[in-house]
Amino acid sequence: MTTYVPKAVQEALDAARVSGLKKKSRLRVAADGEFFRVLRTWKTGFSVEEETAPQLRGLVDLYDGTRHLSQCLIVASEAEGGEMRYEFKRATPAAETAPLDFYRAPDAPVGLLGNDGAEGRL
């Protein structure tokens, strides 16, 4: 037995599914100064709405609300069911501070007081 769904019904089902995904997701992708809502993510990629997002490629930034999650190098994978899927070539997690190029001991002082000759003066 085969199941046949008319094209109009399939398009309505896809539109309803995409609408539901848009409401649930807080993730956004930033490319060329514009933001696009991410519908779904998985370990190796993400998807956006096919109709509203342009053909993305190259370096993009992934956000959860206003928090920067990662900087990603992406390639387009496929379009299916109203979603455009992208795969990560590289996804580098964003950090709040610059990485250190040396080991910092856990008990190291936060800062040092300098000797500017002002000691002993009133």
All heavy atoms as an XYZ file, in Angstrom:
941
protein
N       0.835     -1.169      0.000
C       0.000      0.000      0.000
C       0.887      1.241      0.000
O       1.861      1.329      0.733
C      -0.877     -0.029      1.243
C      -1.702      1.196      1.405
S      -2.808      0.969      2.809
C      -3.993      2.177      2.382
N       0.564      2.190     -0.811
C       1.326      3.426     -0.888
C       0.477      4.568     -0.346
O      -0.749      4.547     -0.406
C       1.727      3.742     -2.337
O       0.538      3.920     -3.111
C       2.587      2.639     -2.907
N       1.162      5.552      0.201
C       0.476      6.725      0.727
C       0.761      7.882     -0.204
O       1.919      8.222     -0.456
C       0.983      7.062      2.136
O       0.822      5.917      2.961
C       0.238      8.224      2.717
N      -0.301      8.489     -0.707
C      -0.158      9.620     -1.597
C      -0.711     10.847     -0.905
O      -1.844     10.857     -0.419
C      -0.900      9.393     -2.918
C      -0.901     10.616     -3.802
C       0.251     10.999     -4.463
C      -2.039     11.395     -3.929
C       0.261     12.135     -5.257
C      -2.035     12.524     -4.718
C      -0.890     12.885     -5.378
O      -0.868     14.001     -6.159
N       0.097     11.896     -0.822
C      -0.334     13.162     -0.235
C      -0.282     14.204     -1.343
O       0.768     14.391     -1.970
C       0.593     13.565      0.935
C       0.172     14.889      1.527
C       0.619     12.492      1.998
N      -1.397     14.869     -1.608
C      -1.395     15.909     -2.639
C      -0.358     16.989     -2.335
O      -0.030     17.256     -1.172
C      -2.814     16.480     -2.581
C      -3.633     15.413     -1.943
C      -2.715     14.689     -1.015
N       0.156     17.606     -3.389
C       1.218     18.596     -3.253
C       0.795     19.761     -2.355
O       1.568     20.225     -1.523
C       1.632     19.110     -4.626
C       2.817     20.028     -4.590
C       3.276     20.412     -5.973
C       4.497     21.299     -5.854
N       5.044     21.672     -7.136
N      -0.436     20.233     -2.486
C      -0.917     21.352     -1.672
C      -0.933     20.976     -0.192
O      -0.569     21.783      0.677
C      -2.308     21.782     -2.119
N      -1.330     19.766      0.118
C      -1.359     19.317      1.512
C       0.060     19.195      2.054
O       0.357     19.601      3.190
C      -2.116     17.973      1.639
C      -1.998     17.416      3.036
C      -3.566     18.148      1.247
N       0.990     18.659      1.251
C       2.382     18.518      1.679
C       3.003     19.883      1.939
O       3.724     20.074      2.924
C       3.191     17.750      0.634
C       4.625     17.500      1.042
C       4.732     16.618      2.278
O       4.067     15.600      2.381
N       5.562     17.029      3.224
N       2.720     20.864      1.075
C       3.256     22.212      1.271
C       2.701     22.834      2.546
O       3.418     23.510      3.280
C       2.946     23.077      0.062
C       3.751     22.709     -1.163
C       3.332     23.479     -2.399
O       2.340     24.236     -2.347
O       4.007     23.311     -3.429
N       1.407     22.606      2.826
C       0.807     23.138      4.053
C       1.420     22.478      5.282
O       1.677     23.149      6.289
C      -0.700     22.934      4.030
N       1.677     21.189      5.220
C       2.319     20.483      6.336
C       3.731     21.000      6.573
O       4.151     21.220      7.714
C       2.341     18.977      6.079
C       0.996     18.260      6.165
C       1.146     16.828      5.667
C       0.461     18.299      7.569
N       4.482     21.210      5.491
C       5.845     21.737      5.613
C       5.834     23.145      6.208
O       6.661     23.473      7.061
C       6.542     21.756      4.250
C       6.911     20.368      3.763
O       6.958     19.439      4.599
O       7.139     20.216      2.536
N       4.894     23.991      5.757
C       4.805     25.365      6.270
C       4.473     25.356      7.764
O       5.042     26.129      8.534
C       3.763     26.156      5.497
N       3.570     24.486      8.186
C       3.212     24.399      9.602
C       4.391     23.906     10.433
O       4.644     24.403     11.539
C       2.017     23.469      9.776
N       5.150     22.942      9.910
C       6.314     22.416     10.623
C       7.373     23.497     10.780
O       7.935     23.695     11.867
C       6.891     21.210      9.879
C       8.038     20.541     10.608
C       8.538     19.328      9.841
N       8.808     19.591      8.446
C       9.881     20.236      7.987
N      10.789     20.684      8.816
N      10.053     20.437      6.695
N       7.651     24.245      9.697
C       8.654     25.313      9.739
C       8.212     26.406     10.705
O       9.015     26.929     11.472
C       8.915     25.863      8.319
C       9.698     27.158      8.373
C       9.651     24.837      7.480
N       6.931     26.737     10.701
C       6.411     27.760     11.605
C       6.599     27.337     13.061
O       6.992     28.140     13.910
C       4.938     28.013     11.308
O       4.399     28.921     12.238
N       6.340     26.083     13.349
C       6.550     25.572     14.707
C       8.003     25.606     15.121
O       8.324     25.946     16.261
N       8.902     25.266     14.199
C      10.335     25.298     14.505
C      10.808     26.726     14.759
O      11.647     26.963     15.627
C      11.131     24.671     13.356
C      11.009     23.158     13.190
C      11.686     22.711     11.903
C      11.604     22.437     14.373
N      10.282     27.697     14.006
C      10.672     29.094     14.182
C      10.276     29.609     15.552
O      11.006     30.369     16.173
C      10.046     29.971     13.096
C      10.735     29.871     11.766
C      10.013     30.577     10.662
C       9.665     31.995     10.930
N       9.044     32.675      9.782
N       9.121     29.189     16.044
C       8.648     29.663     17.341
C       9.473     29.085     18.487
O       9.651     29.731     19.510
C       7.179     29.298     17.531
C       6.258     30.110     16.668
C       4.827     29.680     16.852
C       3.917     30.442     15.887
N       2.533     29.982     15.979
N       9.971     27.870     18.346
C      10.717     27.213     19.415
C      12.165     27.664     19.508
O      12.747     27.632     20.573
C      10.711     25.693     19.204
C       9.391     25.052     19.484
C       9.448     23.554     19.561
C      10.282     22.877     18.534
N      10.217     21.431     18.543
N      12.764     28.056     18.414
C      14.205     28.280     18.381
C      14.597     29.694     18.793
O      13.973     30.668     18.369
C      14.726     27.996     16.975
O      16.106     28.245     16.916
N      15.629     29.801     19.622
C      16.231     31.089     19.979
C      17.507     31.340     19.176
O      18.067     32.422     19.227
C      16.603     31.108     21.459
C      15.457     31.200     22.392
C      15.935     31.173     23.845
N      17.207     31.806     24.094
C      17.372     33.019     24.625
N      16.327     33.718     24.951
N      18.583     33.505     24.827
N      17.982     30.332     18.484
C      19.250     30.445     17.770
C      19.096     31.306     16.525
O      18.077     31.259     15.838
C      19.765     29.067     17.374
C      20.137     28.140     18.518
C      20.570     26.791     17.979
C      21.237     28.741     19.361
N      20.161     32.070     16.238
C      20.209     32.895     15.034
C      21.583     32.762     14.415
O      22.563     32.502     15.095
C      19.987     34.370     15.378
C      18.666     34.652     16.017
C      18.529     36.093     16.437
N      19.587     36.451     17.377
C      20.158     37.647     17.430
N      19.799     38.598     16.621
N      21.110     37.896     18.300
N      21.641     32.963     13.112
C      22.919     32.970     12.416
C      23.087     34.364     11.808
O      22.136     34.939     11.265
C      22.997     31.851     11.343
C      21.982     32.038     10.257
C      24.382     31.748     10.767
N      24.285     34.926     11.958
C      24.587     36.256     11.429
C      25.509     36.109     10.229
O      26.546     35.449     10.316
C      25.253     37.117     12.489
N      25.089     36.720      9.116
C      25.901     36.709      7.896
C      25.695     38.032      7.176
O      24.550     38.463      6.977
C      25.494     35.545      7.004
N      26.776     38.677      6.804
C      26.726     39.952      6.075
C      25.886     41.008      6.793
O      25.134     41.748      6.172
C      26.202     39.742      4.656
C      27.083     38.827      3.838
O      28.305     38.859      4.051
O      26.554     38.088      2.991
N      25.978     41.062      8.117
C      25.264     42.076      8.882
C      23.786     41.799      9.081
O      23.080     42.630      9.629
N      23.276     40.676      8.650
C      21.872     40.314      8.822
C      21.765     39.065      9.684
O      22.679     38.253      9.722
C      21.216     40.044      7.474
C      21.139     41.248      6.576
C      20.396     40.933      5.295
O      19.255     40.432      5.387
O      20.964     41.159      4.229
N      20.632     38.919     10.354
C      20.380     37.767     11.204
C      19.249     36.928     10.621
O      18.261     37.477     10.135
C      20.001     38.201     12.628
C      21.142     38.777     13.399
C      21.381     40.136     13.406
C      21.988     37.952     14.114
C      22.437     40.667     14.119
C      23.052     38.472     14.827
C      23.278     39.832     14.832
N      19.407     35.610     10.704
C      18.398     34.673     10.219
C      18.153     33.636     11.311
O      19.093     33.137     11.916
C      18.871     33.990      8.932
C      19.257     34.973      7.875
C      20.588     35.288      7.655
C      18.296     35.602      7.116
C      20.954     36.202      6.697
C      18.651     36.529      6.151
C      19.982     36.826      5.935
N      16.892     33.321     11.540
C      16.529     32.354     12.585
C      16.937     30.945     12.165
O      16.670     30.516     11.059
C      15.044     32.396     12.861
C      14.674     31.535     14.057
C      13.285     31.818     14.537
N      13.106     33.190     14.954
C      13.290     33.647     16.196
N      13.705     32.821     17.121
N      13.070     34.891     16.492
N      17.580     30.249     13.096
C      17.977     28.856     12.874
C      16.810     27.973     13.305
O      16.293     28.107     14.409
C      19.248     28.516     13.690
C      19.565     27.040     13.600
C      20.422     29.352     13.207
N      16.393     27.071     12.425
C      15.270     26.197     12.735
C      15.706     25.007     13.568
O      15.073     24.664     14.561
C      14.607     25.708     11.446
C      14.052     26.808     10.531
C      13.487     26.197      9.274
C      13.000     27.621     11.262
N      16.776     24.351     13.158
C      17.275     23.166     13.860
C      18.787     23.166     13.818
O      19.380     23.728     12.907
C      16.796     21.880     13.175
C      15.331     21.647     13.210
C      14.935     20.309     12.618
N      15.366     20.137     11.234
C      16.054     19.092     10.785
N      16.421     18.132     11.597
N      16.379     18.996      9.518
N      19.389     22.514     14.803
C      20.838     22.293     14.791
C      21.093     20.828     15.085
O      20.275     20.155     15.698
C      21.574     23.142     15.849
O      21.098     22.797     17.136
C      21.411     24.617     15.596
N      22.234     20.365     14.641
C      22.720     19.032     14.964
C      24.223     19.141     15.053
O      24.772     20.229     14.883
C      22.253     17.980     13.943
C      22.543     18.319     12.524
C      23.629     17.951     11.797
C      21.747     19.118     11.646
N      23.553     18.465     10.532
C      22.406     19.177     10.411
C      20.533     19.789     11.782
C      21.896     19.880      9.319
C      20.037     20.483     10.699
C      20.721     20.512      9.486
N      24.886     18.065     15.366
C      26.323     18.101     15.640
C      27.146     18.665     14.484
O      28.126     19.359     14.696
C      26.795     16.690     15.980
C      28.202     16.620     16.470
C      28.559     15.217     16.896
C      29.974     15.191     17.424
N      30.339     13.887     17.946
N      26.744     18.387     13.249
C      27.555     18.788     12.090
C      26.938     19.900     11.261
O      27.432     20.190     10.174
C      27.803     17.581     11.181
O      26.545     17.084     10.717
C      28.567     16.490     11.915
N      25.856     20.540     11.745
C      25.266     21.600     10.940
C      24.009     22.199     11.538
O      23.677     21.989     12.698
N      23.282     22.955     10.704
C      22.051     23.615     11.113
C      21.186     23.856      9.881
O      21.632     23.666      8.745
C      22.346     24.942     11.834
C      22.987     25.984     10.961
C      22.221     26.916     10.284
C      24.358     26.040     10.823
C      22.810     27.878      9.487
C      24.968     26.995     10.038
C      24.185     27.922      9.360
N      19.947     24.288     10.116
C      19.062     24.613      9.001
C      18.362     25.936      9.269
O      18.136     26.317     10.416
C      18.028     23.505      8.780
O      17.112     23.467      9.839
N      18.051     26.647      8.186
C      17.297     27.899      8.240
C      16.127     27.785      7.269
O      16.075     26.877      6.443
C      18.175     29.124      7.879
C      19.277     29.333      8.894
C      18.755     29.006      6.493
N      15.202     28.733      7.373
C      14.065     28.732      6.471
C      14.536     29.057      5.059
O      15.254     30.036      4.839
C      13.027     29.751      6.941
C      11.743     29.677      6.179
C      10.682     30.616      6.737
O      10.999     31.395      7.661
O       9.558     30.567      6.245
N      14.134     28.251      4.111
C      14.611     28.381      2.739
C      14.124     29.668      2.083
O      14.870     30.314      1.344
C      14.148     27.170      1.928
C      14.651     27.148      0.515
C      14.177     25.921     -0.234
O      13.227     25.259      0.209
O      14.778     25.636     -1.275
N      12.906     30.097      2.366
C      12.325     31.254      1.684
C      12.908     32.582      2.129
O      13.057     33.494      1.324
C      10.815     31.277      1.909
C      10.097     30.135      1.243
C       8.611     30.158      1.541
O       8.128     31.140      2.155
O       7.938     29.206      1.151
N      13.241     32.728      3.418
C      13.666     34.035      3.925
C      15.175     34.235      3.917
O      15.635     35.362      3.860
C      13.160     34.250      5.361
O      13.678     33.224      6.192
C      11.648     34.237      5.409
N      15.932     33.179      4.004
C      17.398     33.314      4.078
C      18.008     33.216      2.678
O      17.590     32.387      1.873
C      17.978     32.235      4.971
N      18.994     34.054      2.404
C      19.689     33.922      1.126
C      20.603     32.701      1.145
O      20.727     32.025      2.162
C      20.515     35.207      1.047
C      20.790     35.542      2.471
C      19.557     35.117      3.221
N      21.222     32.437      0.045
C      22.177     31.313     -0.032
C      23.416     31.703      0.776
O      24.226     32.498      0.346
C      22.524     31.039     -1.496
C      23.350     29.817     -1.709
C      22.562     28.528     -1.555
O      21.567     28.475     -0.884
N      23.027     27.485     -2.175
N      23.519     31.154      1.982
C      24.644     31.468      2.865
C      25.844     30.613      2.495
O      25.696     29.476      2.063
C      24.265     31.192      4.322
C      23.065     31.946      4.870
C      22.739     31.449      6.263
C      23.328     33.431      4.883
N      27.027     31.163      2.725
C      28.262     30.393      2.552
C      29.398     31.160      3.192
O      29.316     32.355      3.401
C      28.548     30.123      1.081
C      28.770     31.378      0.271
C      28.992     31.100     -1.171
N      30.298     30.510     -1.352
C      30.827     30.205     -2.506
N      30.157     30.433     -3.595
N      32.012     29.677     -2.582
N      30.419     30.435      3.531
C      31.592     31.065      4.123
C      31.497     31.182      5.626
O      30.974     30.308      6.301
N      31.989     32.291      6.164
C      32.107     32.502      7.607
C      30.842     33.154      8.153
O      30.428     34.216      7.681
C      33.318     33.388      7.885
C      33.897     33.359      9.274
C      34.315     31.954      9.668
C      35.085     34.284      9.357
N      30.216     32.524      9.141
C      29.019     33.058      9.803
C      29.205     32.929     11.316
O      30.059     32.188     11.786
C      27.735     32.319      9.367
C      27.475     32.511      7.885
C      27.784     30.848      9.722
N      28.380     33.675     12.065
C      28.396     33.608     13.519
C      27.077     33.045     14.005
O      26.012     33.419     13.508
C      28.617     35.000     14.125
C      29.996     35.526     13.830
O      30.959     34.827     14.177
O      30.120     36.627     13.266
N      27.126     32.160     14.993
C      25.947     31.513     15.546
C      25.680     32.093     16.934
O      26.586     32.163     17.761
C      26.190     30.010     15.633
C      24.999     29.100     15.812
C      24.001     29.264     14.676
C      25.454     27.662     15.865
N      24.432     32.552     17.180
C      24.047     33.189     18.435
C      22.875     32.456     19.077
O      22.002     31.949     18.384
C      23.609     34.640     18.196
C      24.728     35.559     17.815
C      25.089     35.727     16.484
C      25.408     36.280     18.775
C      26.110     36.582     16.129
C      26.435     37.136     18.428
C      26.776     37.279     17.096
O      27.786     38.124     16.754
N      22.852     32.458     20.410
C      21.695     32.015     21.188
C      21.155     33.266     21.849
O      21.683     33.712     22.874
C      22.100     30.978     22.228
C      20.917     30.492     23.053
O      19.767     30.857     22.729
O      21.130     29.748     24.015
N      20.140     33.871     21.281
C      19.677     35.182     21.735
C      20.754     36.202     21.409
O      21.080     36.428     20.253
N      21.350     36.794     22.446
C      22.437     37.757     22.219
C      23.809     37.171     22.534
O      24.821     37.833     22.331
C      22.228     39.006     23.099
O      22.179     38.602     24.460
C      20.952     39.731     22.731
N      23.835     35.942     23.034
C      25.110     35.306     23.418
C      25.762     34.655     22.203
O      25.179     33.819     21.530
C      24.862     34.256     24.496
C      26.120     33.704     25.105
C      25.796     32.863     26.324
N      24.863     31.797     26.021
C      25.203     30.529     25.859
N      26.461     30.166     25.986
N      24.297     29.619     25.594
N      26.987     35.039     21.913
C      27.746     34.507     20.780
C      28.222     33.097     21.117
O      28.985     32.906     22.056
C      28.925     35.430     20.487
C      29.636     35.111     19.221
N      30.928     35.482     18.995
C      29.244     34.478     18.086
C      31.306     35.078     17.803
N      30.290     34.468     17.236
N      27.753     32.107     20.355
C      28.124     30.720     20.619
C      29.375     30.295     19.874
O      30.287     29.721     20.453
C      26.980     29.779     20.222
C      25.691     29.905     21.008
C      24.654     28.958     20.442
C      25.942     29.620     22.464
N      29.401     30.539     18.556
C      30.547     30.076     17.784
C      30.647     30.810     16.454
O      29.682     31.414     15.986
C      30.448     28.566     17.529
O      29.302     28.270     16.778
N      31.825     30.724     15.892
C      32.081     31.223     14.542
C      32.270     29.994     13.665
O      33.043     29.100     14.007
C      33.330     32.095     14.533
C      33.514     32.827     13.230
C      34.692     33.775     13.306
O      35.788     33.355     13.645
N      34.457     35.037     12.989
N      31.518     29.936     12.560
C      31.465     28.724     11.761
C      31.791     29.003     10.297
O      31.393     30.019      9.751
C      30.072     28.107     11.818
S      29.414     27.943     13.464
N      32.478     28.067      9.695
C      32.697     28.056      8.261
C      31.727     27.021      7.716
O      31.766     25.864      8.123
C      34.150     27.680      7.950
C      34.581     27.756      6.495
C      34.422     29.174      5.968
C      36.015     27.298      6.351
N      30.817     27.447      6.815
C      29.739     26.555      6.391
C      29.698     26.385      4.879
O      30.231     27.210      4.129
C      28.365     27.074      6.855
C      28.071     28.454      6.253
C      28.272     27.095      8.354
C      26.656     28.911      6.444
N      29.051     25.301      4.454
C      28.734     25.058      3.047
C      27.285     24.592      2.988
O      26.791     23.945      3.905
C      29.649     23.991      2.399
C      31.068     24.490      2.305
C      29.601     22.692      3.142
N      26.597     24.944      1.899
C      25.214     24.523      1.726
C      25.171     23.031      1.454
O      25.988     22.500      0.710
C      24.571     25.290      0.573
N      24.210     22.367      2.056
C      24.089     20.929      1.906
C      22.934     20.576      0.992
O      23.130     20.033     -0.087
C      23.910     20.283      3.284
O      23.730     18.910      3.156
N      21.689     20.865      1.422
C      20.525     20.544      0.600
C      19.319     21.332      1.086
O      19.279     21.796      2.207
C      20.217     19.050      0.667
C      19.846     18.567      2.050
C      19.565     17.080      2.094
O      19.157     16.522      1.074
O      19.757     16.495      3.157
N      18.341     21.456      0.210
C      17.063     22.083      0.547
C      15.994     21.002      0.513
O      15.915     20.223     -0.426
C      16.737     23.181     -0.448
N      15.201     20.964      1.594
C      14.138     19.964      1.651
C      13.067     20.412      2.634
O      13.373     20.824      3.744
C      14.700     18.616      2.096
C      13.668     17.510      2.085
C      14.237     16.188      2.543
O      15.467     16.039      2.598
O      13.442     15.315      2.856
N      11.819     20.351      2.211
C      10.702     20.645      3.097
C      10.685     22.054      3.648
O      10.304     22.251      4.793
N      11.101     23.045      2.883
C      11.107     24.432      3.340
C      12.326     24.815      4.158
O      12.418     25.929      4.638
N      13.264     23.895      4.331
C      14.488     24.168      5.086
C      15.697     24.105      4.165
O      15.753     23.272      3.275
C      14.706     23.116      6.169
C      13.715     23.091      7.280
C      14.045     22.016      8.287
O      15.152     22.069      8.859
O      13.214     21.126      8.474
N      16.642     24.990      4.400
C      17.938     24.924      3.726
C      18.933     24.461      4.774
O      19.071     25.067      5.832
C      18.333     26.288      3.179
C      19.573     26.257      2.364
S      19.339     25.262      0.894
C      21.009     25.035      0.417
N      19.602     23.358      4.486
C      20.544     22.763      5.445
C      21.975     23.150      5.098
O      22.350     23.182      3.933
C      20.383     21.249      5.455
C      19.022     20.849      5.920
C      18.860     19.365      5.956
N      17.490     19.060      6.340
C      16.843     18.007      5.938
N      17.434     17.127      5.155
N      15.603     17.805      6.315
N      22.741     23.402      6.145
C      24.150     23.771      6.004
C      24.990     22.844      6.874
O      24.573     22.467      7.956
C      24.381     25.219      6.429
C      23.674     26.200      5.536
C      22.413     26.668      5.850
C      24.259     26.633      4.357
C      21.753     27.556      5.025
C      23.605     27.524      3.522
C      22.356     27.979      3.865
O      21.703     28.850      3.028
N      26.164     22.538      6.404
C      27.101     21.689      7.144
C      28.299     22.537      7.573
O      28.737     23.421      6.848
C      27.585     20.524      6.279
C      26.475     19.598      5.827
C      25.818     18.836      6.964
O      26.527     18.481      7.929
O      24.604     18.615      6.889
N      28.819     22.230      8.764
C      30.006     22.917      9.265
C      31.256     22.320      8.634
O      31.427     21.113      8.628
C      30.142     22.754     10.782
C      29.036     23.361     11.583
C      28.472     22.651     12.625
C      28.572     24.631     11.327
C      27.463     23.193     13.398
C      27.558     25.189     12.082
C      27.003     24.461     13.120
N      32.120     23.173      8.117
C      33.476     22.739      7.782
C      34.356     22.941      9.013
O      35.285     22.201      9.253
C      34.035     23.562      6.626
C      33.420     23.230      5.282
C      34.031     24.083      4.227
C      34.868     23.240      3.315
N      35.423     24.020      2.213
N      33.996     24.003      9.778
C      34.707     24.319     11.015
C      33.744     25.082     11.909
O      32.988     25.924     11.446
C      35.910     25.210     10.717
C      36.623     25.714     11.949
C      37.775     26.645     11.617
N      37.396     27.874     10.957
C      37.008     28.981     11.595
N      36.899     28.991     12.895
N      36.701     30.064     10.919
N      33.727     24.778     13.191
C      32.908     25.497     14.175
C      33.774     25.759     15.400
O      34.098     24.847     16.147
C      31.669     24.693     14.548
N      34.168     27.009     15.585
C      35.038     27.392     16.689
C      34.207     28.050     17.784
O      33.579     29.077     17.534
C      36.114     28.385     16.199
O      36.799     27.810     15.095
C      37.087     28.727     17.302
N      34.186     27.470     18.976
C      33.413     28.080     20.068
C      33.929     29.479     20.393
O      35.136     29.728     20.381
C      33.639     27.140     21.250
C      34.124     25.861     20.655
C      34.815     26.220     19.380
N      33.003     30.391     20.668
C      33.368     31.758     21.032
C      33.765     31.802     22.510
O      33.209     31.085     23.331
C      32.202     32.696     20.787
N      34.745     32.626     22.834
C      35.205     32.777     24.216
C      35.078     34.241     24.622
O      35.172     35.141     23.790
C      36.651     32.329     24.337
N      34.845     34.469     25.894
C      34.704     35.822     26.416
C      36.054     36.531     26.537
O      36.123     37.741     26.529
C      34.036     35.772     27.782
C      32.709     35.066     27.764
C      31.556     36.016     27.943
O      31.789     37.107     28.464
O      30.454     35.647     27.560
N      37.134     35.750     26.702
C      38.463     36.325     26.853
C      39.391     35.740     25.804
O      39.130     34.681     25.245
C      39.043     36.008     28.254
O      39.110     34.594     28.405
C      38.175     36.587     29.357
N      40.475     36.435     25.578
C      41.468     35.944     24.629
C      42.189     34.735     25.229
O      42.394     34.662     26.444
C      42.483     37.037     24.318
N      42.558     33.778     24.404
C      43.269     32.617     24.942
C      44.668     33.008     25.422
O      45.311     33.894     24.861
C      43.347     31.658     23.755
C      43.157     32.502     22.559
C      42.336     33.676     22.974
N      45.120     32.346     26.483
C      46.464     32.594     27.012
C      47.479     31.766     26.234
O      47.183     30.649     25.824
C      46.536     32.211     28.486
C      45.662     33.013     29.442
C      45.778     32.447     30.847
C      46.071     34.470     29.422
N      48.656     32.302     26.046
C      49.703     31.537     25.379
C      50.746     31.043     26.390
O      51.854     30.704     26.023
C      50.362     32.353     24.266
C      50.979     33.637     24.768
O      50.731     33.999     25.929
O      51.700     34.284     23.991
N      50.345     31.023     27.676
C      51.227     30.522     28.724
C      50.352     29.943     29.825
O      49.154     30.199     29.898
C      52.108     31.645     29.290
C      51.315     32.813     29.814
C      50.913     32.867     31.136
C      50.955     33.861     28.973
C      50.179     33.925     31.622
C      50.220     34.930     29.454
C      49.828     34.964     30.775
N      50.963     29.150     30.707
C      50.229     28.537     31.820
C      50.109     29.540     32.957
O      51.081     30.169     33.348
C      50.959     27.275     32.309
C      50.341     26.694     33.550
C      49.153     25.992     33.480
C      50.940     26.868     34.784
C      48.572     25.460     34.623
C      50.375     26.345     35.937
C      49.181     25.642     35.841
O      48.610     25.126     36.967
N      48.905     29.708     33.464
C      48.690     30.574     34.620
C      48.317     29.690     35.798
O      47.326     28.974     35.747
C      47.577     31.570     34.354
C      47.307     32.448     35.575
C      46.349     33.527     35.281
N      46.998     34.430     34.343
C      46.542     35.641     34.060
N      45.448     36.071     34.603
N      47.179     36.399     33.210
N      49.109     29.755     36.852
C      48.858     28.946     38.053
C      47.557     29.394     38.708
O      47.249     30.585     38.719
C      50.015     29.087     39.029
N      46.799     28.468     39.255
C      45.531     28.829     39.893
C      45.700     29.777     41.076
O      44.811     30.564     41.365
C      44.949     27.496     40.356
C      45.728     26.438     39.687
C      47.009     27.030     39.248
N      46.857     29.720     41.773
C      47.072     30.588     42.933
C      47.916     31.819     42.583
O      48.413     32.507     43.472
C      47.724     29.794     44.059
C      49.070     29.183     43.638
O      49.351     29.165     42.423
O      49.811     28.741     44.525
N      48.074     32.133     41.320
C      48.868     33.295     40.898
C      48.133     34.581     41.269
O      46.898     34.623     41.290
C      49.095     33.252     39.396
N      48.883     35.649     41.576
C      48.228     36.922     41.910
C      47.525     37.501     40.680
O      47.930     37.283     39.544
C      49.395     37.817     42.352
C      50.604     37.184     41.778
C      50.329     35.725     41.659
N      46.454     38.227     40.952
C      45.683     38.835     39.867
C      46.445     39.988     39.243
O      46.421     40.203     38.045
C      44.309     39.304     40.396
C      43.545     40.036     39.323
C      43.516     38.135     40.922
N      47.151     40.753     40.065
C      47.919     41.888     39.565
C      49.076     42.197     40.507
O      49.147     41.694     41.630
N      49.981     43.040     40.051
C      51.138     43.426     40.859
C      51.109     44.922     41.059
O      50.731     45.674     40.150
C      52.435     43.003     40.171
C      52.598     41.508     39.912
C      53.865     41.265     39.100
C      52.672     40.757     41.229
N      51.528     45.350     42.254
C      51.634     46.780     42.520
C      52.987     47.262     42.034
O      54.006     46.658     42.327
C      51.475     47.061     44.001
C      50.125     46.681     44.620
C      50.139     46.906     46.116
C      49.032     47.495     43.972
N      52.983     48.344     41.326
C      54.235     48.875     40.788
C      54.940     49.773     41.768
O      54.375     50.283     42.736
N      56.225     50.028     41.554
C      57.025     50.920     42.383
C      57.214     52.209     41.600
O      58.111     52.331     40.776
C      58.363     50.276     42.723
C      59.157     51.104     43.691
O      58.670     52.151     44.142
N      60.343     50.668     44.014
N      56.341     53.180     41.850
C      56.445     54.448     41.110
C      57.035     55.557     41.963
O      56.971     56.718     41.598
C      55.081     54.859     40.581
C      54.048     55.098     41.672
O      54.377     54.910     42.853
O      52.917     55.472     41.319
N      57.594     55.202     43.115
C      58.254     56.210     43.966
C      57.286     56.953     44.848
O      57.663     57.929     45.487
N      56.037     56.608     44.886
C      55.049     57.335     45.669
C      54.910     56.802     47.078
O      54.153     57.361     47.868
C      53.690     57.273     44.975
N      55.629     55.740     47.461
C      55.492     55.189     48.796
C      56.067     56.180     49.818
O      57.083     56.803     49.569
C      56.237     53.848     48.941
C      55.651     52.727     48.135
C      56.297     52.615     46.778
O      57.460     52.959     46.627
O      55.614     52.182     45.832
N      55.413     56.256     50.908
C      55.922     57.084     51.996
C      55.516     58.546     51.878
O      55.735     59.314     52.786
N      54.970     58.968     50.769
C      54.536     60.352     50.633
C      53.132     60.510     51.168
O      52.301     59.642     51.045
C      54.532     60.793     49.176
C      55.881     61.234     48.711
C      55.758     61.999     47.444
N      56.470     61.242     46.407
C      56.248     61.344     45.136
N      55.325     62.151     44.673
N      56.930     60.670     44.276
N      52.850     61.664     51.732
C      51.509     61.989     52.212
C      50.818     62.890     51.298
O      51.128     63.717     50.649
C      51.543     62.571     53.624
C      52.030     61.619     54.697
C      52.114     62.353     56.009
C      51.090     60.429     54.829
